Amino acid sequence: MNMTKKILPAMIGAALVGGMTNAVADVTAMGHIDTAVLYQDPGVDFTPNGDDDSTTNLVCTTCSFGFKGSEDLGNGLKAIFLIDFQYDTTERNKGLTDRDQWLGLDSNFGKLRVGTISTVYKSHGAMIDPIYRTVVQGRDIGLQSNLHNGAGDEGWKGRSTNTFRYDSPTIAGFSAGAHYVLQDDTAAGGTNSPWGIGGQWQGGGFLVFADYLTTDTGGDDDAWAVGGRFGFDKFAVFGQYEGDMGAISQSGNAVSNQFGIPRLQTTLGKGDGADTWFVGATAGFGNNLIYAAYGQQDDSSDSVIDGSDVDTGYDSWEVVGVHSMSKRTKIYAGFAQLGADEGGIEDIDWWTLGMKHTF
């Protein structure tokens, strides 16, 4: 398997560059497969005053494959790249979706990349979710805001297109990053240039970070976050607080995601106050880990469904057990619940049993 992993990307790289083996020596294949049985009650087609049947499905959560690599250009400079595609093992005809795909330069002065890239805001959120890229990851059940989801150049998506991102070198445990999105002149009214900046410090079992971003739409269009982790090995505590100054409200929330209610959010460029926070902890022995977390999102101002004011606030929590069969293969089982504050919208319960493999 290890030999195949090395030979396959080398063959592909050689075909792309006409056999220049010195240019493909550092090309590596990579991938992620997470497949789970998910029981959800009510089902994903539930709407207020509508069908509340439960559903049981197989779910492939952000399954992906791709290639990454670098070329030494001399004098401490490297060319770097990543090509990553998302797919679905449980359904046919869904095709491939691009994930992070970029080209850049890496040196002692930091890393500069251009293309489709996760924001610094999203990257920090992923660092404090021990079950990231599983069916009950925090961003899908509302422990983190929608600023950690989706892709686009609007500024309120976690994966940003048409983007420059710079990451500094780490000095005394501190590093910083920033992203800037070129305005989309091809879209109607596309004159905004979203951007964000963040920093982190790691040392002595601590990770702390702070972030700011803006959608650059004018009016209420910003968000900020602080968070971190403290712990050693399998015993750790996590937390994050996201302050909404319009960007989180623009992105909708976990209730609208699950119930398919596109208007359960503020009008773009208006509303704020959908602050989102969570706390969690892990404990474990041997190859076993238990994770528990609880979070809330406040009601956003100017939130409507079909012209009527609604309360978009909610609370969510989960308990998940993970068993590591190897360094790259894990099985997990858990329960999660999302409880909406708006009357007439039921709580959503998830029961799941899954397996995750990385290569």
Secondary structure as GFF3:
##gff-version 3
##sequence-region A 1 359
A	DSSP	alpha_helix	2	17	.	.	.	ID=ss1
A	DSSP	three_ten_helix	21	23	.	.	.	ID=ss2
A	DSSP	beta_strand	28	41	.	.	.	ID=ss3
A	DSSP	beta_strand	55	60	.	.	.	ID=ss4
A	DSSP	beta_strand	64	74	.	.	.	ID=ss5
A	DSSP	beta_strand	77	86	.	.	.	ID=ss6
A	DSSP	beta_strand	97	107	.	.	.	ID=ss7
A	DSSP	beta_strand	110	118	.	.	.	ID=ss8
A	DSSP	alpha_helix	120	127	.	.	.	ID=ss9
A	DSSP	alpha_helix	138	141	.	.	.	ID=ss10
A	DSSP	three_ten_helix	146	148	.	.	.	ID=ss11
A	DSSP	beta_strand	151	152	.	.	.	ID=ss12
A	DSSP	beta_strand	159	167	.	.	.	ID=ss13
A	DSSP	beta_strand	174	181	.	.	.	ID=ss14
A	DSSP	beta_strand	195	203	.	.	.	ID=ss15
A	DSSP	beta_strand	206	214	.	.	.	ID=ss16
A	DSSP	beta_strand	222	232	.	.	.	ID=ss17
A	DSSP	beta_strand	235	245	.	.	.	ID=ss18
A	DSSP	alpha_helix	247	250	.	.	.	ID=ss19
A	DSSP	alpha_helix	254	259	.	.	.	ID=ss20
A	DSSP	beta_strand	265	266	.	.	.	ID=ss21
A	DSSP	beta_strand	276	285	.	.	.	ID=ss22
A	DSSP	beta_strand	288	297	.	.	.	ID=ss23
A	DSSP	beta_strand	303	305	.	.	.	ID=ss24
A	DSSP	beta_strand	308	309	.	.	.	ID=ss25
A	DSSP	beta_strand	314	324	.	.	.	ID=ss26
A	DSSP	beta_strand	329	340	.	.	.	ID=ss27
A	DSSP	beta_strand	348	358	.	.	.	ID=ss28
###
